[in-house]
Amino acid sequence: MKENLLFIFLKTHNIAYQLFEHQPVFTVDDKPAIKTIDGVTTSSEVIPQPYFKTLFLTDKKGKFFLVSVLEDKHVDLNTLGKQLQCARLTFGKTDELLEYIKVSPGSVTPYGLLFDEQNKVTYIFDKDALNHQWTSFHPMRNDMTIVTSLQNFLTCMQLMHHEPVVMQIPVK
């Protein structure tokens, strides 16, 4: 399983995290009941915020982008495309998503960049997220969430050879 390769990677690089198990979450609007895998289940337990959504995008020239933004943002793809000097950003196709970061729609995660060994995908990270202590993303499947410190997350991306392009994400 792909997530096991991620867990091995995190352990090998001493990246501390907390793992949460939950019902499958396909969009940021889904807020499941949460329990920790390695702790006692309680009804009041929640995944630490902020929550993110990650978009897999492409342009007319075949460039690929993974964009992680705070969950409440509605990204203006036209303006983002102009900022990235790209012609017409659109959502990438399922087969491209599977080819480059080995996940399916509903499980899109920056941790999938572990599998982009040829650096075909540029990673964009929401500048506003730098104001938060934590990050929370799926580990290649949408029935689990990894919570780690912002610094650990950024270190993890660097170790995956995907230094984030941190920028203000345009919204509608």
Residue frames as qw, qx, qy, qz and C-alpha x, y, z in Angstrom:
[[0.000, 0.888, 0.459, 0.000, 0.00, 0.00, 0.00],
 [0.394, 0.644, -0.013, 0.656, 1.26, 3.44, -0.98],
 [0.378, -0.846, 0.066, -0.371, 0.61, 4.98, 2.42],
 [0.888, -0.402, 0.059, 0.215, 2.99, 2.45, 4.01],
 [0.675, 0.324, 0.034, 0.662, 5.80, 3.80, 1.82],
 [0.050, -0.787, 0.014, -0.615, 4.96, 7.26, 3.15],
 [0.712, -0.687, 0.041, -0.141, 4.99, 6.05, 6.77],
 [0.882, -0.089, 0.047, 0.459, 8.39, 4.42, 6.19],
 [0.408, 0.582, 0.032, 0.703, 9.65, 7.68, 4.63],
 [0.328, -0.818, 0.019, -0.472, 8.41, 9.72, 7.62],
 [0.852, -0.515, 0.064, 0.077, 9.96, 7.31, 10.11],
 [0.810, 0.183, 0.037, 0.555, 13.27, 7.15, 8.21],
 [0.281, 0.539, -0.012, 0.794, 13.50, 10.95, 8.29],
 [0.294, -0.305, -0.624, 0.657, 12.27, 11.30, 11.90],
 [0.221, -0.290, -0.217, -0.906, 9.23, 13.37, 10.89],
 [0.087, 0.213, 0.804, -0.548, 6.89, 13.40, 13.89],
 [0.389, -0.162, -0.413, -0.807, 3.18, 13.19, 13.11],
 [0.434, 0.097, 0.728, -0.521, -0.15, 12.08, 14.51],
 [0.176, -0.053, -0.818, -0.546, -2.34, 9.77, 12.44],
 [0.500, 0.161, 0.443, -0.727, -6.13, 9.95, 12.53],
 [0.048, 0.170, 0.929, 0.326, -8.52, 7.36, 11.12],
 [0.381, 0.350, 0.312, -0.797, -12.01, 8.36, 9.94],
 [0.655, 0.522, 0.539, -0.084, -14.74, 7.68, 7.42],
 [0.525, 0.229, 0.414, 0.708, -13.67, 8.47, 3.83],
 [0.034, 0.787, 0.161, -0.595, -13.60, 12.20, 3.13],
 [0.606, 0.428, 0.487, 0.461, -13.97, 13.17, -0.53],
 [0.177, 0.732, 0.122, 0.647, -14.28, 16.96, -0.14],
 [0.193, 0.174, -0.498, 0.827, -13.47, 19.52, 2.54],
 [0.529, -0.319, -0.056, -0.784, -17.20, 19.75, 3.22],
 [0.838, -0.213, -0.496, -0.077, -17.16, 16.20, 4.61],
 [0.138, -0.603, 0.560, -0.550, -16.50, 16.38, 8.35],
 [0.749, -0.117, -0.642, -0.113, -16.36, 12.80, 9.65],
 [0.734, -0.655, 0.121, -0.132, -16.39, 11.47, 13.17],
 [0.422, 0.663, -0.574, 0.231, -12.74, 11.06, 14.10],
 [0.853, -0.510, 0.112, 0.014, -10.80, 8.62, 16.21],
 [0.035, 0.762, -0.641, -0.087, -7.08, 8.24, 16.63],
 [0.829, 0.208, -0.512, -0.082, -5.51, 4.98, 15.54],
 [0.570, 0.145, -0.653, 0.478, -3.13, 4.80, 18.45],
 [0.088, -0.154, 0.481, -0.859, -5.30, 6.42, 21.10],
 [0.156, 0.396, 0.833, -0.353, -8.63, 6.14, 22.84],
 [0.003, 0.455, 0.581, 0.675, -11.64, 7.05, 20.72],
 [0.009, -0.475, -0.532, 0.700, -13.65, 9.96, 22.06],
 [0.303, 0.741, 0.578, 0.157, -16.57, 11.77, 20.52],
 [0.059, -0.963, -0.051, 0.257, -14.98, 15.17, 21.18],
 [0.553, -0.381, 0.455, 0.585, -11.71, 14.39, 19.42],
 [0.561, 0.808, 0.144, -0.110, -11.11, 16.34, 16.21],
 [0.749, 0.234, 0.107, 0.611, -8.27, 16.75, 13.80],
 [0.280, -0.633, -0.076, 0.718, -6.32, 19.91, 14.64],
 [0.459, 0.852, 0.246, 0.052, -6.93, 22.75, 12.21],
 [0.499, 0.445, -0.087, -0.738, -6.29, 24.21, 9.74],
 [0.750, 0.255, 0.609, 0.044, -7.80, 21.90, 7.17],
 [0.012, -0.494, 0.508, 0.706, -6.53, 22.02, 3.61],
 [0.820, 0.459, 0.316, -0.128, -7.68, 21.14, 0.16],
 [0.338, -0.454, 0.607, 0.558, -5.22, 20.20, -2.55],
 [0.670, 0.646, 0.121, -0.345, -5.88, 20.75, -6.24],
 [0.602, -0.121, 0.610, 0.500, -4.14, 18.89, -9.07],
 [0.386, 0.826, 0.103, -0.399, -3.92, 21.30, -12.00],
 [0.634, 0.042, 0.500, 0.588, -2.45, 21.39, -15.49],
 [0.194, 0.691, -0.070, -0.693, -2.02, 23.97, -18.23],
 [0.755, 0.600, -0.009, -0.264, -2.18, 23.86, -22.03],
 [0.367, 0.706, -0.606, 0.010, 1.55, 23.13, -22.29],
 [0.875, -0.058, -0.480, 0.018, 1.36, 20.04, -20.08],
 [0.139, 0.381, -0.615, 0.676, 2.84, 21.55, -16.90],
 [0.609, -0.483, -0.620, -0.102, 1.43, 20.09, -13.69],
 [0.053, -0.462, 0.400, -0.790, 0.81, 21.81, -10.37],
 [0.500, -0.469, -0.715, 0.137, -0.31, 20.61, -6.97],
 [0.056, -0.502, 0.109, -0.856, -1.83, 23.50, -5.01],
 [0.432, -0.430, -0.735, 0.297, -2.57, 23.22, -1.27],
 [0.107, -0.462, -0.001, -0.880, -4.79, 25.96, 0.14],
 [0.202, 0.048, 0.685, -0.698, -6.71, 26.57, 3.34],
 [0.178, 0.332, 0.924, 0.061, -10.05, 24.80, 3.07],
 [0.193, 0.734, 0.491, -0.428, -12.29, 27.86, 2.92],
 [0.007, 0.554, -0.350, -0.755, -10.63, 29.37, -0.16],
 [0.721, 0.556, 0.411, -0.048, -12.24, 29.25, -3.59],
 [0.478, -0.344, 0.423, 0.689, -9.23, 29.46, -5.89],
 [0.476, 0.788, 0.009, -0.391, -9.41, 31.79, -8.88],
 [0.822, 0.023, 0.445, 0.354, -7.75, 29.55, -11.49],
 [0.501, 0.786, 0.164, 0.323, -7.55, 32.31, -14.12],
 [0.122, -0.942, 0.257, -0.179, -5.61, 34.66, -11.85],
 [0.744, -0.466, 0.461, 0.130, -3.48, 31.83, -10.48],
 [0.811, 0.357, 0.332, 0.324, -2.61, 30.83, -14.04],
 [0.298, 0.899, -0.043, 0.318, -1.50, 34.38, -14.80],
 [0.433, -0.818, 0.370, -0.075, 0.63, 34.47, -11.63],
 [0.776, -0.242, 0.548, 0.199, 2.27, 31.20, -12.68],
 [0.184, 0.586, -0.492, -0.617, 2.64, 32.47, -16.27],
 [0.292, 0.092, 0.941, 0.142, 0.53, 29.59, -17.55],
 [0.382, 0.004, -0.414, -0.826, -2.08, 29.50, -20.24],
 [0.732, -0.187, -0.251, -0.605, -5.45, 28.31, -18.95],
 [0.071, -0.239, 0.898, -0.364, -5.18, 26.22, -15.78],
 [0.771, -0.159, -0.289, -0.545, -7.63, 23.33, -15.51],
 [0.741, -0.391, 0.496, -0.229, -8.01, 20.32, -13.27],
 [0.079, 0.433, -0.866, -0.239, -5.73, 17.45, -14.25],
 [0.789, 0.021, -0.430, -0.438, -7.16, 14.19, -15.52],
 [0.859, -0.408, 0.232, -0.207, -7.51, 11.13, -13.33],
 [0.946, 0.187, -0.036, 0.261, -4.93, 9.16, -15.32],
 [0.360, 0.677, -0.292, 0.572, -2.40, 12.01, -14.92],
 [0.507, -0.663, 0.297, -0.463, -3.09, 12.16, -11.20],
 [0.968, -0.191, 0.162, -0.031, -2.47, 8.43, -10.91],
 [0.802, 0.444, -0.126, 0.378, 0.65, 8.59, -13.09],
 [0.276, 0.667, -0.303, 0.622, 2.41, 11.43, -11.29],
 [0.204, -0.472, 0.551, -0.658, 1.38, 11.26, -7.64],
 [0.320, -0.008, -0.947, 0.018, -0.27, 7.82, -7.46],
 [0.191, 0.276, 0.683, -0.649, -3.59, 8.91, -5.94],
 [0.060, 0.507, 0.756, 0.409, -7.17, 9.01, -7.15],
 [0.181, -0.505, -0.105, -0.837, -9.61, 11.93, -7.00],
 [0.697, -0.609, -0.190, -0.326, -10.82, 12.44, -3.43],
 [0.852, -0.421, -0.023, 0.311, -7.41, 11.47, -2.04],
 [0.508, 0.692, -0.099, 0.503, -5.25, 14.23, -3.54],
 [0.638, -0.745, -0.002, 0.194, -2.40, 15.02, -1.17],
 [0.196, 0.877, -0.438, 0.021, 1.01, 16.69, -1.25],
 [0.600, -0.443, 0.666, -0.006, 2.40, 13.47, 0.25],
 [0.860, 0.402, 0.313, 0.016, 1.84, 11.92, -3.19],
 [0.316, 0.888, -0.333, -0.019, 4.83, 13.98, -4.35],
 [0.592, -0.475, 0.649, 0.056, 6.91, 11.19, -2.83],
 [0.751, 0.229, 0.601, 0.150, 6.17, 9.32, -6.07],
 [0.469, 0.882, 0.052, 0.017, 6.99, 12.21, -8.42],
 [0.755, -0.392, 0.232, 0.471, 10.64, 11.26, -8.63],
 [0.528, 0.296, 0.353, 0.714, 11.21, 13.16, -11.88],
 [0.095, -0.485, -0.249, 0.833, 9.75, 16.39, -10.46],
 [0.096, 0.377, 0.658, 0.645, 7.09, 16.77, -13.13],
 [0.279, -0.793, -0.512, -0.178, 4.74, 18.45, -10.63],
 [0.172, 0.392, -0.281, 0.859, 5.36, 21.90, -9.13],
 [0.389, -0.544, -0.704, 0.239, 4.10, 22.22, -5.56],
 [0.054, -0.527, -0.023, -0.848, 2.33, 25.47, -4.59],
 [0.401, -0.410, -0.714, 0.402, 1.58, 26.16, -0.91],
 [0.150, -0.859, -0.357, -0.336, -0.81, 28.80, 0.41],
 [0.285, 0.420, -0.363, 0.781, 1.12, 31.68, 2.04],
 [0.510, -0.532, 0.070, -0.672, -1.72, 32.21, 4.53],
 [0.922, -0.235, -0.305, -0.033, -1.08, 28.71, 5.91],
 [0.547, 0.307, -0.461, 0.628, 2.28, 29.91, 7.24],
 [0.280, -0.504, 0.254, -0.777, 0.30, 31.62, 10.02],
 [0.883, -0.297, -0.055, -0.359, -0.71, 28.23, 11.43],
 [0.385, -0.589, 0.702, -0.111, 1.15, 25.73, 13.58],
 [0.612, -0.011, 0.790, -0.037, -0.20, 22.53, 12.02],
 [0.432, 0.285, -0.551, -0.654, -0.90, 20.90, 8.68],
 [0.613, 0.060, 0.736, -0.280, -3.34, 18.07, 8.05],
 [0.494, 0.435, -0.511, -0.553, -3.36, 16.04, 4.84],
 [0.968, 0.036, 0.109, -0.223, -4.40, 12.56, 3.72],
 [0.345, -0.538, 0.731, 0.241, -1.64, 9.94, 3.46],
 [0.150, 0.201, -0.810, -0.530, -2.62, 8.75, -0.07],
 [0.238, -0.403, -0.866, -0.177, -6.02, 7.56, 1.11],
 [0.206, -0.461, -0.063, -0.861, -8.99, 9.57, 2.24],
 [0.733, -0.539, -0.360, -0.206, -9.92, 7.60, 5.36],
 [0.709, -0.398, -0.201, 0.547, -6.85, 8.79, 7.29],
 [0.149, 0.944, -0.038, 0.293, -5.28, 12.16, 8.03],
 [0.712, -0.065, -0.263, 0.648, -1.71, 12.96, 9.05],
 [0.159, -0.976, -0.057, -0.139, -1.26, 15.98, 11.31],
 [0.749, -0.079, -0.111, 0.649, 2.24, 17.36, 11.67],
 [0.197, -0.745, -0.079, 0.632, 3.79, 20.69, 12.51],
 [0.485, 0.862, 0.003, -0.144, 4.13, 23.18, 9.69],
 [0.048, -0.777, 0.610, 0.149, 7.92, 22.98, 9.98],
 [0.550, -0.145, 0.820, 0.063, 7.90, 19.18, 9.79],
 [0.666, 0.592, 0.444, -0.096, 5.62, 19.31, 6.76],
 [0.341, 0.902, -0.221, -0.145, 7.85, 21.81, 4.92],
 [0.273, -0.582, 0.758, 0.110, 10.90, 19.71, 5.79],
 [0.678, 0.159, 0.717, -0.029, 9.12, 16.63, 4.44],
 [0.606, 0.768, 0.177, -0.109, 8.40, 18.39, 1.13],
 [0.093, 0.848, -0.506, -0.127, 12.06, 19.42, 0.86],
 [0.461, -0.336, 0.820, 0.043, 13.16, 15.85, 1.50],
 [0.679, 0.421, 0.601, -0.021, 10.83, 14.76, -1.32],
 [0.362, -0.076, 0.429, 0.824, 12.64, 17.27, -3.58],
 [0.014, 0.679, 0.573, 0.460, 9.51, 19.41, -3.87],
 [0.208, -0.215, -0.303, 0.905, 10.42, 22.68, -2.19],
 [0.163, 0.747, 0.638, -0.093, 7.05, 24.45, -2.00],
 [0.149, 0.349, 0.191, 0.905, 6.48, 27.62, -3.98],
 [0.132, -0.570, -0.633, 0.507, 4.84, 29.68, -1.24],
 [0.036, 0.189, 0.305, 0.933, 2.50, 32.30, -2.63],
 [0.373, 0.261, 0.402, -0.795, -0.67, 34.23, -1.96],
 [0.198, 0.271, 0.896, 0.290, -3.37, 32.17, -3.62],
 [0.253, -0.022, -0.160, -0.954, -5.91, 34.29, -5.53],
 [0.177, 0.340, 0.881, -0.277, -9.52, 33.70, -4.57],
 [0.044, -0.488, -0.610, -0.623, -12.88, 34.40, -6.18]]
